Amino acid sequence: MTIPRLNTRNGLLGVGTAAVVVGLLAGCSAPRVIGEPYAGAGRGTLATDPSDTGPTVGWVREGERFFVTTYGSSSCPIAPTRLESNDDGPMVTMTRTGGDACTADFGPASYALDLPERFHGRERVTVSLRFEDDGRVVRRELRRSDDAG
């Protein structure tokens, strides 16, 4: 019985090809979205005027959980990918998801996030949204309902 001989050249070529494929797939990985999609953003938070489609924030559970709404392609929504704390409130990194081929529609995408505990008792919390694509930072204020007047 003859044992087949391993061709080292072909073996190395296979390993090299596998390494390239894994590297390409790792480079194409989608950003990890934090929070959960949120359908509760409603009247007063969703734009009805097409020229007013800036990001908005609001309470899901006052003082504990908030939502972020952005506008763009439904197949490549801008989503929260990181949550850090500033002195005056959370800093949320917003990243376009979905890859390179996006639909030409335009609509809202909302996500609910937990407010870091250190801000739970505050009357006002400033949410900073840092958009990863262009580095701009947009600040929005959350106020407790008893402080709205």
N, C-alpha and C positions, 0 to 999 in steps of 0.2 A: 504494500500500500504506500502510495506516494503522498506526502503532505504538500499541498500547494504552497508555493513560495510567494511571500508578500512582496509586491512591487513597491518599494519605498517611495519612488517618485510619484506614483499615482496616489499613494496614501497621504503624502504631504500635500499634494494638490487638493485632495478632498478636504483635508483639515483647513487649508488656507481658504478654500471656497466657503466652507461653513463659517469661518471667522468673519469673512467679509459680509455674508448674509446676515449674521447676528448683529454686526456693527451697523448695517443699514437699517435693520428693523429697530434697533435701539434708538437711532437717530430720528426715526419717524414716530416715536411714541407720543401719544397725546398727553397734554398736561393733566395732572391729577386735580380734578375739581373738588373743592371742599364745600360743605353745606349741602342742602338738598334743594332740588327744583321747587319753586314755590308758586302756587297758582292763586294765592289770596290777595295779591296786590291788585287793588281795584280803584274805584272812583277816587279821584283826587291824587292818585299816584301814577296812573298810566296817562301818557300824552294823548290828547285828542286833537291837538294842533300839530301837523307834521313838522313845523319848524321848532317845536319844543320837545326834543327827544333826548335831552341830556339825562344822565344817570340820576336816579332817585333812590332814597332810602326811606324806610318806615318801620314801625314796630310790628312784629308778629305777636310777641308777648311783651308788653311794656316793661322796660327795665331789664329784660333777660335775653330776648331773641329779636333780631331785626332782619329785614330783607333788603336786598340790593336789586334794582332793576336797571338794565341797560337795553339799548336798542341796536339791532343789526340783523344779519342773516340768520334765519332759523336753523340752518344746517351748520353754521359756524358761530354759535353764540359766544358773547364775551362773558366769561364766568369767573368766579372767585377761585383763586388757586393758592392763596396764602393769607393768613391772618396774623398780624403782629399788633403789639400795643404801643401807642404813642402816649405822651403825657395827657392829651385831651380826649383820647378815644382810640378805637381800633384803626389800623391801617390795613386795607384789604387790597391785595394785588389782583388785578383783573386781567385775564389773558384770553385772547381769541382762541377758541377751540375748533375742532372739526376738520382741520387739514387745509389744503390749498384750494380745493374746488368747493366753492360756496354758492348757494342759491342766491338769486338776485331779489329775493323778497326782503321785507323789512318789518320787524316786529319786536315785541318785548321779550326779554328773558329775565326771570326773577329767581333768586336763590335766597334761602333762609339760612342765617348763621347765628351761632350762639355769641352773645355779647360776653367778652371776657369779664370774669367776676369782679375784677377791681373797679369796673364802671357801673355795677348794678345799682348802687344807691344814688347815683348822680341825677340831678334834675335835667341837665343837658349833656349830650355826648356828641362829639364831632367825629363823624366817620370820614376817613380819608381814603379815597379810591385812587390807587396808583395803576395807571394803564400801562401794561408792559410793552405794548407795541410802540408807543411814542414817549413814554416816560412822564406824561403829564399827571398831575395830581389834582383831583377834584374833591372839595370838601363839602359835606352835607351835614346838617345838624338834626339830631333826634332830640325831641323834647318830650318830657312826661306830660300827659294830658292835663294834670292839675297845674302845669306851668305854661299852658298854651295861651292864657289870657294876658 
